[in-house]
Amino acid sequence: MLINYISLYIAIFYCNHVSNSRRVVRFDVDLPYVSNLNYTFDEEPENLQINQRLLSDDPEMHRVTSLPGLVGESLVHYAGYITVVPSKGSNIFYWLFETPKNPLNAPLLIWLNGGPGCSSMDGLFLELGPLRIEGQNVKINQYSWHNAANIIFIDQPVGTGLSFTNNKFYATNDEMINEQFYTFLVEFLKLHSRYMSYNANGQKISRKIFFSGESHAGHYIPSMAAYIQRKNQKLTSKEEIYLDIAGSLLKFVFIFLYFKFIYILNNIIFTSILYKSLLSYRISYWQWLDRSSKSI
């Protein structure tokens, strides 16, 4: 039992160390990130300037055509913002990767990291996503889940990762999170309309959607799915979008504290070697971002 507490302490220390580090980054305007912005991550950014391409209602403006360090790969991917509360300037960031295997018929897989407040870019670069940073280069993860589905990594709720609000309008309860995420999905499907069709009854319907996530996503996803089901039942027009939720996959979810300890017991061997490896990977990630910013 003692090793469980030690592992938990190290894990918490590592997360806090990463989240509290003061790093100044200027993002490349050609990348799916905010641009012309210098700020430290433990402060509220001021005078936030966003590349307007990332807010465009033209999906081709969201297409990522180049990525520093990635050479000779034929990924089809899109990144940008979906406005979820226009009056408050609240926007959710996404990064979509189309599967190379029958993308026109493959389902849409959503990935959410937990936290709460953990960016889903962790999932993209460190876990199941197609990109891996190795020194100064970006490599393709041959085991990426995008080989089986069109996968979308989403920074939510607003304020997480690259998602932002202009008026400090952050969700304070599950209902606000659900409402904003539902708006995100509807507006995302309007933007990327190839993921919609009409069923036999003439109802506009999404491609099959699967949820996946870890940690606090075990709280988010059931609540979101229930909210979507309620919204589906209240549609009054065939032009409103029926969100076809087909299933979910939850990994290492945080449901009760007891199960969190069981997770630590069964799934973490947090040695000093692993800690140094993770820290090295994080440093490589930030070095890559710094190099990207200098290519402007």
Backbone bond lengths (Angstrom), bond angles and torsions (degrees), N, CA, C in turn:
res aa  C-N    CA-C-N  psi(-1)  N-CA   C-N-CA  omega(-1)  CA-C   N-CA-C  phi
1 M - - - 1.474 - - 1.525 111.03 -
2 L 1.364 115.28 -33.62 1.459 118.16 -179.74 1.523 111.64 -60.98
3 I 1.346 115.78 -39.83 1.469 118.97 -179.45 1.517 111.10 -63.93
4 N 1.349 117.65 -30.30 1.465 120.82 176.86 1.526 111.10 -62.76
5 Y 1.333 115.57 -45.93 1.462 119.35 -179.28 1.528 110.89 -66.47
6 I 1.352 115.76 -38.65 1.458 118.88 178.05 1.526 110.34 -63.61
7 S 1.346 116.46 -43.97 1.461 120.55 179.16 1.518 111.09 -61.97
8 L 1.346 116.69 -42.27 1.459 120.50 179.06 1.515 110.43 -62.68
9 Y 1.336 116.81 -42.59 1.456 120.45 -179.57 1.518 110.99 -62.33
10 I 1.342 116.68 -44.37 1.464 120.37 -179.48 1.523 110.17 -63.95
11 A 1.348 116.34 -42.34 1.463 120.37 -179.64 1.516 110.91 -61.69
12 I 1.339 116.36 -44.65 1.469 120.66 179.42 1.526 109.90 -65.16
13 F 1.336 116.56 -41.92 1.460 120.17 179.07 1.522 110.79 -60.59
14 Y 1.340 116.11 -44.11 1.466 119.97 -178.91 1.520 110.76 -62.60
15 C 1.343 117.27 -47.55 1.470 120.53 -179.46 1.511 110.74 -60.88
16 N 1.339 117.02 -43.38 1.462 120.34 -179.79 1.521 110.73 -67.26
17 H 1.342 115.97 -37.92 1.469 119.00 179.48 1.516 110.62 -61.52
18 V 1.334 115.89 -44.38 1.466 119.89 -179.50 1.511 111.10 -67.27
19 S 1.356 117.11 -45.39 1.458 120.39 -174.80 1.517 112.42 -72.22
20 N 1.355 117.64 -24.80 1.458 119.55 -177.11 1.517 113.14 -96.79
21 S 1.336 116.67 -4.35 1.466 119.36 178.56 1.524 109.90 -64.80
22 R 1.312 116.65 137.20 1.455 121.09 179.03 1.518 108.22 -93.87
23 R 1.320 116.75 107.23 1.456 121.64 -179.26 1.521 108.38 -124.90
24 V 1.322 116.67 133.26 1.455 121.54 178.44 1.515 108.39 -101.81
25 V 1.315 116.95 125.03 1.459 121.82 -176.02 1.518 109.18 -132.81
26 R 1.334 116.41 135.03 1.454 121.23 170.46 1.510 106.97 -111.39
27 F 1.325 117.59 118.73 1.445 121.07 -171.15 1.527 111.72 -86.61
28 D 1.331 114.90 144.28 1.458 122.48 -179.26 1.533 110.22 -69.52
29 V 1.321 118.17 132.54 1.456 121.37 -178.99 1.521 111.86 -67.16
30 D 1.336 118.63 -18.28 1.456 121.23 179.60 1.524 112.35 -90.61
31 L 1.322 116.48 -3.34 1.452 120.61 178.62 1.523 109.53 -97.83
32 P 1.330 116.90 161.67 1.462 119.15 177.83 1.516 111.74 -78.88
33 Y 1.314 116.92 53.89 1.447 122.09 179.28 1.532 108.51 -132.38
34 V 1.306 116.09 168.00 1.452 119.73 173.18 1.522 108.35 -65.75
35 S 1.331 116.44 150.55 1.456 119.94 -175.54 1.521 110.92 -122.69
36 N 1.325 114.31 164.84 1.467 121.67 176.88 1.523 111.47 53.14
37 L 1.319 115.82 47.32 1.455 119.54 -174.38 1.523 109.61 -139.79
38 N 1.315 116.72 124.76 1.457 121.58 171.61 1.521 107.65 -117.58
39 Y 1.337 116.48 120.67 1.452 117.86 175.62 1.516 109.44 -159.68
40 T 1.314 116.28 158.51 1.448 121.08 176.07 1.518 108.03 -95.26
41 F 1.323 116.05 145.00 1.450 120.37 -167.24 1.531 113.61 -75.12
42 D 1.325 117.72 -5.45 1.457 118.45 176.02 1.534 110.36 -103.27
43 E 1.309 117.04 18.11 1.453 121.88 177.00 1.515 110.48 -130.18
44 E 1.322 116.74 156.54 1.463 121.82 175.54 1.531 108.75 -74.44
45 P 1.344 119.13 123.15 1.466 119.63 179.28 1.524 111.50 -66.13
46 E 1.310 115.77 144.45 1.453 120.98 177.74 1.527 109.37 -115.60
47 N 1.340 114.73 152.20 1.468 121.22 178.95 1.526 111.40 52.18
48 L 1.308 115.40 47.88 1.454 121.65 -177.92 1.524 109.99 -63.16
49 Q 1.334 116.45 125.24 1.456 122.12 178.29 1.518 108.94 -116.85
50 I 1.318 116.43 127.08 1.454 121.93 -176.38 1.518 109.21 -114.55
51 N 1.319 115.78 134.20 1.447 120.43 171.98 1.525 107.93 -59.29
52 Q 1.319 116.94 118.19 1.459 121.02 -173.27 1.524 113.16 -64.26
53 R 1.327 116.86 -18.76 1.468 119.16 174.26 1.523 110.50 -58.28
54 L 1.332 116.29 -35.92 1.459 120.63 -175.14 1.519 112.70 -73.95
55 L 1.340 116.75 -12.39 1.462 121.34 177.50 1.525 111.81 -107.77
56 S 1.318 116.67 5.44 1.459 121.62 -175.32 1.524 111.45 -67.90
57 D 1.347 115.89 152.22 1.464 120.93 174.97 1.532 110.93 -93.18
58 D 1.340 116.61 11.67 1.460 122.71 174.02 1.524 107.76 -103.20
59 P 1.344 118.86 114.20 1.466 119.74 -176.11 1.520 113.59 -59.70
60 E 1.330 118.32 -28.72 1.457 119.98 -179.87 1.521 112.04 -68.23
61 M 1.330 116.23 -22.27 1.459 119.56 175.45 1.527 111.22 -72.56
62 H 1.323 116.60 -18.16 1.466 121.27 178.59 1.528 112.09 -91.16
63 R 1.318 116.21 -7.97 1.460 118.54 -176.22 1.527 110.68 -69.89
64 V 1.318 116.33 132.70 1.460 122.02 178.74 1.522 107.68 -88.06
65 T 1.308 116.54 115.61 1.466 121.09 -175.73 1.514 113.24 -101.55
66 S 1.328 117.51 -14.88 1.462 120.05 177.11 1.519 108.94 -154.14
67 L 1.313 114.68 150.84 1.456 121.26 179.38 1.522 107.49 -144.27
68 P 1.328 118.34 120.31 1.469 119.66 -178.08 1.522 111.82 -55.20
69 G 1.313 115.53 131.17 1.457 120.62 178.05 1.510 114.65 91.91
70 L 1.340 117.15 -12.74 1.463 121.41 179.92 1.522 108.26 -103.72
71 V 1.327 116.48 113.28 1.464 121.37 -174.04 1.524 109.36 -126.34
72 G 1.330 115.02 136.62 1.448 120.13 171.41 1.507 115.68 73.49
73 E 1.325 118.08 19.97 1.460 121.43 179.12 1.524 109.51 -112.16
74 S 1.309 116.12 149.57 1.471 120.43 -174.99 1.523 111.98 -112.13
75 L 1.315 116.82 43.65 1.457 120.66 177.16 1.526 110.44 -65.59
76 V 1.316 116.31 140.96 1.457 121.76 170.30 1.519 106.53 -109.42
77 H 1.337 116.55 110.05 1.462 118.88 -176.50 1.525 110.81 -146.37
78 Y 1.311 113.46 153.30 1.456 122.87 -175.83 1.525 108.59 -132.07
79 A 1.324 115.93 146.31 1.457 120.05 178.61 1.519 109.47 -148.44
80 G 1.306 116.18 145.93 1.456 119.83 179.40 1.512 111.74 170.58
81 Y 1.312 114.86 -161.45 1.459 121.67 -176.54 1.525 111.17 -119.79
82 I 1.322 114.31 144.38 1.459 122.38 170.84 1.524 107.15 -116.40
83 T 1.322 116.74 123.98 1.459 120.63 179.51 1.523 109.20 -77.45
84 V 1.332 116.20 126.38 1.467 120.23 -176.90 1.525 112.64 -111.06
85 V 1.331 117.68 -23.82 1.470 121.68 173.90 1.518 106.82 -135.96
86 P 1.330 118.56 87.74 1.470 121.05 -174.37 1.519 113.81 -56.64
87 S 1.326 116.59 -39.01 1.472 119.89 -175.99 1.519 112.37 -67.01
88 K 1.328 116.74 -20.60 1.469 121.01 -178.96 1.527 112.83 -110.24
89 G 1.333 116.18 1.96 1.459 119.03 -178.22 1.507 112.94 62.74
90 S 1.334 116.69 37.20 1.466 121.53 -177.83 1.525 109.95 -95.35
91 N 1.327 116.18 125.30 1.461 122.12 -173.61 1.519 110.85 -133.38
92 I 1.331 115.88 138.49 1.465 121.88 177.94 1.525 109.09 -107.46
93 F 1.330 115.38 131.43 1.464 122.38 -179.14 1.523 110.42 -88.66
94 Y 1.339 115.73 140.07 1.460 120.73 175.91 1.523 109.78 -136.45
95 W 1.329 115.07 158.12 1.458 121.74 172.96 1.524 106.74 -138.52
96 L 1.314 116.49 113.41 1.462 123.83 -174.07 1.525 110.18 -105.46
97 F 1.335 116.07 131.71 1.458 122.05 175.80 1.525 108.62 -120.01
98 E 1.327 115.66 120.77 1.456 119.18 177.92 1.520 110.42 -80.32
99 T 1.311 115.19 142.18 1.454 119.37 178.00 1.527 110.28 -72.07
100 P 1.325 117.86 142.86 1.472 119.62 176.31 1.527 112.04 -75.75
101 K 1.332 116.66 -7.60 1.462 121.12 -176.59 1.533 110.15 -108.78
102 N 1.321 115.92 98.66 1.462 122.22 175.74 1.536 112.53 55.43
103 P 1.327 118.75 58.19 1.471 121.36 -176.25 1.526 114.11 -63.44
104 L 1.333 117.97 -24.97 1.463 120.48 -177.55 1.518 112.74 -72.70
105 N 1.328 116.88 -17.82 1.456 120.40 -179.55 1.525 113.76 -119.93
106 A 1.316 117.33 -12.87 1.461 120.88 -178.61 1.525 110.52 -68.81
107 P 1.337 117.55 149.78 1.470 120.50 179.75 1.524 112.17 -69.45
108 L 1.316 115.33 170.16 1.458 122.93 176.17 1.523 107.82 -102.22
109 L 1.318 116.41 119.28 1.461 122.47 -178.90 1.520 109.49 -107.00
110 I 1.319 116.38 123.85 1.469 122.66 179.01 1.524 108.52 -97.47
111 W 1.334 116.22 133.04 1.469 119.99 172.95 1.518 109.53 -116.09
112 L 1.333 115.92 130.54 1.461 122.67 177.06 1.519 109.34 -127.40
113 N 1.325 116.90 123.95 1.464 119.40 166.47 1.519 108.30 -79.07
114 G 1.297 116.26 167.71 1.467 120.04 -172.67 1.503 113.68 -99.21
115 G 1.299 115.31 -109.61 1.464 121.06 -177.66 1.523 111.39 118.69
116 P 1.356 113.73 -98.64 1.470 128.52 1.38 1.533 112.05 -67.01
117 G 1.331 114.63 150.90 1.445 121.09 178.67 1.515 113.90 96.50
118 C 1.334 118.32 13.44 1.458 121.00 179.14 1.525 109.78 -93.24
119 S 1.317 116.92 127.23 1.454 121.61 -178.52 1.522 111.23 -65.27
120 S 1.330 116.22 139.61 1.460 120.73 175.97 1.521 111.91 -75.10
121 M 1.335 117.45 -2.80 1.458 119.70 171.46 1.533 110.03 -66.35
122 D 1.332 117.39 -21.38 1.461 119.92 171.94 1.521 109.87 -59.83
123 G 1.331 116.02 -46.06 1.454 120.52 178.63 1.515 111.87 -63.39
124 L 1.342 115.50 -37.18 1.466 120.28 -177.90 1.523 111.16 -67.37
125 F 1.339 116.99 -50.28 1.465 120.57 -171.93 1.528 113.95 -91.87
126 L 1.328 117.58 -26.54 1.458 119.93 -171.26 1.523 114.09 -111.54
127 E 1.341 117.14 -15.66 1.460 117.66 -172.20 1.527 111.46 -124.49
128 L 1.319 117.25 -96.67 1.461 121.83 -169.24 1.516 114.79 -98.86
129 G 1.326 117.61 -3.93 1.458 120.89 -173.90 1.513 114.28 -75.64
130 P 1.331 116.20 171.50 1.474 121.01 -176.13 1.518 114.96 -79.95
131 L 1.334 118.81 -11.05 1.466 120.71 -174.33 1.522 111.78 -109.82
132 R 1.316 115.23 138.40 1.459 123.31 174.43 1.521 108.32 -132.63
133 I 1.323 116.27 135.44 1.461 121.30 178.88 1.519 108.55 -99.13
134 E 1.319 116.05 120.37 1.451 122.54 179.44 1.520 108.60 -124.54
135 G 1.321 115.76 99.53 1.462 120.36 -177.33 1.512 110.79 64.46
136 Q 1.329 117.09 -116.94 1.453 122.11 -178.96 1.528 112.51 -97.50
137 N 1.308 117.07 6.22 1.456 120.95 -174.99 1.521 112.11 -119.71
138 V 1.321 114.45 158.71 1.461 121.62 173.53 1.520 107.47 -112.03
139 K 1.324 115.93 125.69 1.457 121.71 -179.12 1.524 110.20 -112.66
140 I 1.322 115.11 160.98 1.460 121.14 176.54 1.529 109.28 -92.08
141 N 1.305 115.84 131.11 1.459 122.29 175.67 1.523 108.66 -81.21
142 Q 1.320 116.25 111.53 1.457 120.07 -175.31 1.530 112.63 -67.27
143 Y 1.338 116.47 -16.13 1.460 120.25 -179.95 1.533 112.34 -100.54
144 S 1.304 116.71 12.49 1.457 121.62 -177.87 1.527 112.07 -58.16
145 W 1.317 115.18 144.24 1.464 120.64 179.74 1.524 111.93 -69.29
146 H 1.325 117.87 -14.98 1.464 118.17 179.22 1.527 111.21 -69.61
147 N 1.320 117.60 -8.50 1.460 120.29 173.84 1.529 111.93 -71.01
148 A 1.332 116.51 -15.80 1.465 120.50 -177.30 1.524 113.21 -114.25
149 A 1.332 117.96 -17.63 1.467 120.40 -175.58 1.512 109.67 -158.28
150 N 1.330 116.30 162.19 1.461 121.19 169.45 1.524 106.27 -76.73
151 I 1.313 116.71 116.96 1.462 119.73 -171.59 1.520 111.14 -113.41
152 I 1.322 115.10 138.09 1.454 121.30 -178.82 1.525 109.37 -124.66
153 F 1.328 115.32 122.99 1.463 122.66 177.42 1.530 107.22 -96.57
154 I 1.330 116.96 127.96 1.456 121.42 -171.09 1.523 110.12 -126.61
155 D 1.334 116.22 127.92 1.464 122.01 173.67 1.528 108.47 -88.69
156 Q 1.299 116.58 102.60 1.453 121.14 -179.71 1.528 109.20 -145.00
157 P 1.347 117.51 155.52 1.465 128.21 -2.24 1.524 111.96 -73.00
158 V 1.318 116.39 177.47 1.457 121.92 179.57 1.530 109.63 -52.13
159 G 1.321 115.62 132.65 1.458 121.10 -175.71 1.513 112.13 105.83
160 T 1.332 116.60 -13.47 1.465 121.97 178.35 1.524 109.69 -88.36
161 G 1.321 116.56 135.89 1.461 120.53 174.35 1.515 112.18 55.16
162 L 1.339 116.63 -122.05 1.455 122.24 -177.64 1.522 113.43 -92.81
163 S 1.321 118.08 -0.49 1.468 120.85 175.59 1.523 108.97 -76.24
164 F 1.330 115.90 146.84 1.468 118.02 -172.76 1.525 111.37 -149.37
165 T 1.313 114.24 163.43 1.455 122.44 171.88 1.514 108.71 -134.43
166 N 1.315 116.34 146.60 1.468 120.09 -179.77 1.520 112.61 -85.19
167 N 1.332 116.80 -11.35 1.466 119.79 -173.01 1.519 113.09 -127.46
168 K 1.344 116.76 24.60 1.462 121.47 -179.18 1.527 111.45 53.04
169 F 1.342 115.28 35.79 1.463 120.65 -178.77 1.523 108.55 -92.39
170 Y 1.317 115.77 89.61 1.451 121.75 -177.09 1.531 110.42 -105.24
171 A 1.322 115.55 148.61 1.462 120.54 178.10 1.523 109.83 -66.52
172 T 1.311 115.82 137.70 1.465 121.01 -178.92 1.520 112.71 -117.95
173 N 1.335 117.38 1.99 1.457 120.29 177.94 1.529 109.54 -157.74
174 D 1.320 115.97 170.34 1.466 120.56 -176.87 1.520 112.61 -62.85
175 E 1.327 117.04 -36.33 1.458 119.78 -177.18 1.528 111.07 -63.40
176 M 1.336 116.71 -40.12 1.463 120.09 177.77 1.521 110.87 -66.26
177 I 1.332 116.89 -41.29 1.463 120.70 178.05 1.524 109.99 -61.48
178 N 1.329 116.43 -46.61 1.469 120.87 -179.04 1.523 111.51 -62.55
179 E 1.323 116.37 -44.17 1.465 121.09 -178.21 1.525 110.59 -62.76
180 Q 1.334 116.82 -45.32 1.462 120.26 -178.51 1.523 111.24 -69.51
181 F 1.341 117.63 -35.74 1.455 119.52 179.04 1.526 110.63 -70.48
182 Y 1.320 117.24 -37.41 1.459 120.96 176.81 1.531 109.80 -62.52
183 T 1.317 116.63 -44.08 1.468 120.64 176.88 1.518 110.18 -60.50
184 F 1.333 116.24 -41.96 1.471 119.56 177.67 1.526 110.92 -56.61
185 L 1.340 116.97 -49.29 1.463 119.88 -176.64 1.528 111.62 -62.76
186 V 1.313 116.93 -43.46 1.468 120.40 -179.39 1.522 110.28 -62.91
187 E 1.331 116.74 -46.65 1.463 120.30 -178.65 1.526 111.40 -70.31
188 F 1.319 117.43 -33.64 1.463 120.72 175.58 1.529 110.00 -61.82
189 L 1.324 117.10 -43.02 1.463 120.89 -179.42 1.530 111.42 -69.04
190 K 1.307 117.37 -32.72 1.461 119.47 174.78 1.521 110.48 -66.56
191 L 1.325 116.23 -37.77 1.476 120.79 179.12 1.524 110.73 -69.77
192 H 1.333 115.65 -48.95 1.464 121.31 -179.65 1.533 108.02 -104.70
193 S 1.313 115.32 72.86 1.464 121.16 -169.66 1.524 113.70 -68.21
194 R 1.340 117.66 -12.04 1.469 118.77 178.13 1.523 111.54 -66.54
195 Y 1.324 116.93 -13.60 1.469 120.65 177.45 1.529 111.68 -90.56
196 M 1.336 116.40 13.15 1.465 121.41 176.44 1.512 110.09 -124.00
197 S 1.349 115.52 158.16 1.461 121.75 174.29 1.532 106.74 -156.67
198 Y 1.317 116.62 -170.75 1.461 121.68 175.73 1.524 108.70 -118.29
199 N 1.338 116.36 137.84 1.461 118.50 178.19 1.530 110.25 -84.75
200 A 1.331 116.66 -173.88 1.466 121.58 -175.85 1.516 112.58 -63.15
201 N 1.327 116.58 -23.59 1.468 121.12 179.76 1.524 112.93 -91.25
202 G 1.326 115.97 2.99 1.462 119.26 -179.95 1.508 114.04 82.83
203 Q 1.337 117.13 10.41 1.458 121.34 179.31 1.520 110.31 -84.28
204 K 1.325 116.85 132.26 1.461 120.35 175.42 1.520 108.44 -67.95
205 I 1.334 115.84 128.88 1.461 120.49 -173.45 1.517 110.11 -139.48
206 S 1.302 115.91 146.48 1.463 120.80 179.66 1.521 110.89 -78.74
207 R 1.301 116.15 163.74 1.457 121.42 165.44 1.531 107.06 -59.47
208 K 1.314 118.52 158.61 1.462 120.49 177.11 1.526 109.48 -58.88
209 I 1.329 115.20 130.96 1.458 122.03 -176.97 1.521 109.58 -113.38
210 F 1.328 115.33 129.56 1.458 121.13 174.38 1.521 108.70 -116.06
211 F 1.327 116.18 133.94 1.458 121.65 173.79 1.527 109.07 -90.56
212 S 1.314 116.94 145.19 1.462 121.45 169.00 1.522 108.06 -148.13
213 G 1.319 115.88 152.45 1.455 119.43 -179.25 1.513 111.32 177.06
214 E 1.328 114.78 178.07 1.456 120.07 -178.33 1.521 109.94 -140.48
215 S 1.327 115.03 167.64 1.459 122.46 175.01 1.530 110.26 57.62
216 H 1.341 117.54 -124.32 1.470 120.71 -175.54 1.523 112.69 -68.03
217 A 1.340 117.03 -11.06 1.468 119.38 172.41 1.519 110.87 -62.00
218 G 1.336 116.46 -21.56 1.457 120.02 173.86 1.507 112.70 -64.71
219 H 1.318 116.81 -18.55 1.470 121.78 172.75 1.523 110.16 -91.45
220 Y 1.333 116.10 -44.27 1.464 120.54 -177.76 1.525 112.69 -60.78
221 I 1.334 116.34 -52.66 1.459 120.93 -165.82 1.526 114.01 -63.42
222 P 1.340 120.62 -48.15 1.471 118.50 177.47 1.525 112.85 -59.82
223 S 1.329 115.88 -38.15 1.467 119.91 179.39 1.520 110.87 -66.97
224 M 1.332 116.87 -42.35 1.464 120.95 178.62 1.523 111.36 -64.81
225 A 1.324 116.59 -43.27 1.458 120.40 -178.76 1.523 111.33 -62.93
226 A 1.324 116.27 -40.97 1.464 119.93 178.51 1.526 110.82 -65.24
227 Y 1.328 116.21 -39.97 1.467 120.88 178.35 1.527 110.21 -63.17
228 I 1.329 116.70 -44.13 1.470 120.58 179.57 1.519 111.01 -62.82
229 Q 1.317 117.69 -40.35 1.465 120.72 177.78 1.523 110.91 -60.39
230 R 1.322 116.21 -41.66 1.475 119.49 178.69 1.529 110.78 -64.64
231 K 1.326 116.25 -41.14 1.471 119.79 179.07 1.530 110.81 -66.12
232 N 1.332 117.17 -39.21 1.459 120.57 178.18 1.527 111.49 -59.58
233 Q 1.328 116.29 -37.75 1.460 120.76 -178.17 1.527 112.77 -72.49
234 K 1.334 116.93 -16.22 1.462 120.70 -176.18 1.530 113.35 -105.50
235 L 1.332 117.03 9.62 1.458 119.29 179.27 1.529 109.80 -63.82
236 T 1.314 115.84 135.83 1.472 120.21 -176.97 1.519 112.49 -112.92
237 S 1.332 117.49 -5.47 1.455 121.36 -178.54 1.518 109.83 -138.53
238 K 1.322 116.40 146.37 1.455 120.49 178.41 1.524 111.68 -72.10
239 E 1.326 116.93 -11.94 1.453 120.42 176.92 1.528 111.77 -87.61
240 E 1.329 117.65 -11.61 1.451 120.38 172.01 1.525 108.20 -74.65
241 I 1.302 116.19 149.69 1.467 120.01 -171.49 1.522 110.88 -89.90
242 Y 1.324 114.98 122.55 1.459 121.39 172.37 1.525 107.39 -85.39
243 L 1.325 116.48 120.13 1.457 121.36 -179.08 1.526 109.00 -87.94
244 D 1.326 115.96 111.90 1.459 121.86 -173.51 1.530 110.12 -87.39
245 I 1.347 115.85 84.86 1.458 121.10 179.37 1.527 108.85 -78.31
246 A 1.343 115.52 115.78 1.464 120.06 -172.62 1.524 113.57 -100.69
247 G 1.335 117.68 -19.60 1.456 119.14 -179.29 1.505 111.84 169.59
248 S 1.325 115.73 179.98 1.463 120.31 -179.66 1.519 110.19 -149.93
249 L 1.330 114.21 154.69 1.457 122.75 177.32 1.515 107.69 -132.31
250 L 1.318 117.07 120.23 1.457 121.53 -177.43 1.518 109.49 -117.34
251 K 1.344 115.82 131.39 1.466 121.75 -176.69 1.512 110.34 -122.14
252 F 1.328 116.65 128.00 1.468 121.82 176.67 1.527 111.28 51.12
253 V 1.313 116.88 47.21 1.460 119.58 -171.65 1.520 112.00 -76.72
254 F 1.301 115.21 149.35 1.458 121.77 175.45 1.528 107.89 -94.72
255 I 1.326 116.44 106.31 1.457 121.25 177.52 1.521 109.26 -113.49
256 F 1.310 115.80 -56.48 1.451 120.58 175.46 1.524 108.01 -130.33
257 L 1.314 116.44 155.53 1.454 120.96 -178.01 1.522 111.12 -58.58
258 Y 1.338 115.98 -35.90 1.466 120.07 -179.47 1.519 110.15 -58.35
259 F 1.327 116.75 -46.81 1.449 120.26 -177.90 1.526 111.17 -69.56
260 K 1.333 116.84 -26.98 1.461 119.65 175.25 1.528 109.87 -63.42
261 F 1.338 116.84 -40.49 1.452 119.83 177.49 1.525 111.36 -67.75
262 I 1.342 117.13 -37.56 1.461 120.32 177.42 1.523 109.81 -63.32
263 Y 1.348 114.59 -40.18 1.471 119.40 177.52 1.528 110.60 -59.14
264 I 1.318 116.15 -44.87 1.461 120.43 -179.51 1.525 109.93 -63.92
265 L 1.327 116.03 -42.13 1.456 120.66 -178.73 1.527 111.45 -62.02
266 N 1.323 115.98 -43.19 1.459 120.65 -170.88 1.526 114.30 -91.20
267 N 1.322 117.93 -21.77 1.459 119.38 -168.19 1.523 115.36 -123.14
268 I 1.332 118.49 -6.80 1.469 119.38 -177.50 1.528 110.54 -119.62
269 I 1.292 116.29 125.15 1.461 121.93 164.77 1.514 104.20 -119.85
270 F 1.310 115.43 87.80 1.456 120.71 -168.20 1.525 109.71 -90.56
271 T 1.328 116.77 78.21 1.451 121.80 -179.47 1.518 110.20 -83.63
272 S 1.317 115.64 168.05 1.464 120.05 177.11 1.520 111.00 -63.39
273 I 1.345 116.62 -30.88 1.468 120.13 179.01 1.519 109.96 -65.29
274 L 1.344 117.26 -44.57 1.459 120.96 179.49 1.520 110.74 -64.68
275 Y 1.332 116.30 -41.49 1.462 119.98 179.42 1.527 110.51 -59.34
276 K 1.345 116.83 -46.83 1.457 120.81 -179.88 1.522 110.94 -64.25
277 S 1.331 116.87 -35.85 1.465 120.82 178.70 1.516 110.79 -64.99
278 L 1.337 116.96 -45.29 1.457 121.22 179.29 1.522 110.79 -63.37
279 L 1.324 115.69 -43.61 1.466 119.65 -178.89 1.515 110.44 -64.20
280 S 1.328 117.23 -40.10 1.460 121.64 178.08 1.516 110.86 -62.47
281 Y 1.343 115.87 -40.31 1.465 119.85 -179.90 1.523 110.27 -65.23
282 R 1.336 116.21 -41.66 1.463 119.81 177.99 1.517 111.05 -61.24
283 I 1.334 116.74 -42.46 1.461 120.41 -179.86 1.522 109.64 -62.64
284 S 1.341 117.66 -42.10 1.464 120.88 178.21 1.518 111.30 -60.31
285 Y 1.336 116.09 -38.75 1.471 121.09 179.64 1.513 110.62 -61.92
286 W 1.334 116.41 -45.93 1.467 119.08 -178.74 1.524 111.49 -70.42
287 Q 1.328 117.36 -34.55 1.465 119.74 175.94 1.526 110.31 -62.47
288 W 1.330 116.06 -38.82 1.471 120.10 178.45 1.522 110.32 -64.34
289 L 1.336 117.72 -42.73 1.458 120.35 178.59 1.533 110.89 -62.95
290 D 1.346 115.16 -42.67 1.460 118.43 178.35 1.521 111.58 -60.31
291 R 1.334 116.68 -42.08 1.456 121.10 179.47 1.525 111.00 -65.63
292 S 1.318 115.34 -37.18 1.471 119.46 178.78 1.515 110.17 -63.48
293 S 1.327 115.96 -41.22 1.465 119.69 -176.88 1.520 111.17 -66.37
294 K 1.335 116.90 -31.00 1.464 120.68 -178.35 1.517 112.53 -77.46
295 S 1.333 117.04 -9.15 1.465 119.51 -178.37 1.516 112.42 -84.15
296 I 1.345 117.36 -0.76 1.460 120.57 -179.83 1.528 109.32 -65.37
